[in-house]
Amino acid sequence: MRQFIKSIFLFVFLLVIDNSWSQVEMEITLNNGDIKTGIYKIRDNTLGWPTKTKVISKKTRDKYGLKEIRSLVMFLGGDAVQYEVIRVKKYFDSSKVELKLGQVGLKGNHIELFYVSEYIYQGGAVTPITTISSYHEKYLRKKNDRVAYNMGYLYGAAQRGIKKRVENFFNDCPELIDKIENKEIQKKETMEIALFYENNCGD
């Protein structure tokens, strides 16, 4: 199952490297309850800024922003890949909340895991050429919470480490923190961490 998730994610992740996803069949659920089906593409018009992301219909050219979308399903071959529009923060005490499109990695009774495509921009100060590289990041959200938090590497100076953020996020599960401290579960193994929390904590 985990290999299946990784293979599907890799396929979708390769589609976003050029900042414009290929056209695929989708089912989109809007916040007002309307459901749209057809061939769509996801376009990022402003160099990876998530709130500017648009889902565009091939047939009608209708555009939907993340503020209008609740969730969507991509149909890739015989597989259905689920996404949700999620509210995210880098840290618990962050004041900035963003909307991002997250691929559903785990939907448990106590915790949810999402994969989000992120971008790194280089150049522009010394050279007129700006290069963009993409990677995926992992966000966790406890059930009944409104915001998901980044549990992977954060680029930039003075960013809070993964281990500290994991310990803060799971302060209601000392057993999990002990396993991370003793390296029985690695701090970067977000799926393993989420599964342990799902099966042993969160009551």
N, C-alpha and C positions, 0 to 999 in steps of 0.2 A: 504493500500500500504506500509506504513512504517513498519507494523508488518511483512508483507511478506519479506521485505528487511532484517529485523532483523533475521527472522527465517532462511532464506537462508544463511546469513552471519554466524550465529551460527553453522550451519551444516558444512560449509566449514572450519570455524575456528577450530572446533574440529578435523578436519583431519590433522591439522598441528602441533598438540601438540607433536607428536613424531618426529618432524623435517623432516618427509617424508610423502607426501600426498598420499592418496590412488589413485589407477589408475582409471581414469574416461575418458569418451569420451570428446574430445576437438576439437575445431577449432582454429588453430593458424595462425595469420597473421604476416608474417615476414616483416622487414623493406624494403626489396626489392620488396614487393608486393606479393610474393608467399604465398599460403594458404595451410596449412597442416592439415589433419583431421585424426582422429583415436583415439586409447586409449593411453593416456599419464599419466605420473605422474610427479609431481614437487618435486625435491629433492634438499635439501640444504646440500651440502657436507662439509661445513666448519662452523658449529655451528651458522647458522643464518646470515652470512655475505651476504647481498643481491646480490652483484655483482658476487657471486659464485653460485647462484641459477641456476639450470638446469632443463629444461623441456625435459623429456626422453620418446621416443616412445617405447611402449611395443613390437611392431612388428619388427621394424627395429633397435631399440636401438640408433637411431639418437638422438643427444643432441643439444639443443639450449639454449644459454645463454641470459640473459636479453638485452645484447647489440644487439642481432640479432632479437629480438621480438618487434613488435609494440603493439599487443594486442592479447588476447585470450578469448575464450568463453568456459566455462565448462557446460556440459549438465548433470544436476542432476535430474534424474527422468523426469518429464515433464517441468522442469524449465531450463532456460539458464542464467548463471551468468557471467557477463562481467567483464573483467580485462583489464587494460592498464599498460604498462611499463611507469613509470613516473619518471621525474627528481625531486629530492626533496632536500630541505635545512631545517635545524632546525630553522634558523633565517634569516632575510632579509640580514644581513651583513655577513653571513657565507660565507667562501670561499670554503667550501667543498660541492660538489654536488654528490649525490648518485643516482643510479638507483634502483627502487623498483617496485614490482608487486602490483598494487593497485586495489582492487575491486571497481567498479564504484557504488557509492551510489547516486549520483545526477549528471546529465548532463544538466545544464541549459544554457540559452542564455548568462548569465553573469558570472556564477561561476560553478565550478565542485567540488564534494566531493569524496574522495577516502578513503577506509579502507585498512590499511596495517598491516600485521602480524609482530610483533616485538618480541624480545627475551630479557630476563634478565638472566645473568649468575652469579652464586654465587659459592664461593668455589675456591679452587686451591692454595691459599696462605697458609692456615693453614692445609687444608685437601686435599688429592689428588683427592677427589671426586668433580666434578663440576656438579651442578644441573642447569637445564635450565627450565625456565617457560616462557610461551608465552602469549601474550595479543594483542589486536588490537589497532591501533592508527589512528587518523583521520587527513587527509591532505586536504587542500583547495588550489585550483588553479583558479585564475581569468581567464576568457576567453582571449585568445591571449597572456597570459603569458607562459613562457617555463618551469617554476619551480613551484612546489607545496610546501606549507609550513605546518609544523606540528602545529596543533591547539589543541593538547591534552597535557597531562602531560608528562614532560620530566624527566627521571630518572637521578639522579646525583646531587652533591652539586652545589650550585650557578646557577642553571638553571633558566632562565627567566620564570616568571609565565605566566599562560594561559591568564589572563586578559590583561596583557601588550602586549602580542603577538597579541591577537585579536584586540585590539585598534590600534596597528600599522598597521596591515594588512588592516583594514577597515577605514583608515583615510580619504577615499573619501566618506564615508557615515556617517556623524555626527548623523543622526537620529538613526542609529543602535547602535552607541557607547553610545548615551544617554539611550537607552533601556537597554543596558548591565550595564551601570553605575547605573541605577535605579532598576536593577534586574527584569525588566519586561521580559527579556530574560536572562536565566542563561548562564554564560560564558562557561559551559561545554556542553551545548545543541548545538553542532556543526551543526546538521541538521536544527534546528530551525533558527540558525544564517544564515546559507547558504540560506534557503528559504526566509528569510526576505530580504536579499541582492538581491536575484534573482528577487523578486517581487517589490522592492521599490528603488533599487539603480542600479549602474552599467551602467547608460546610458551615 
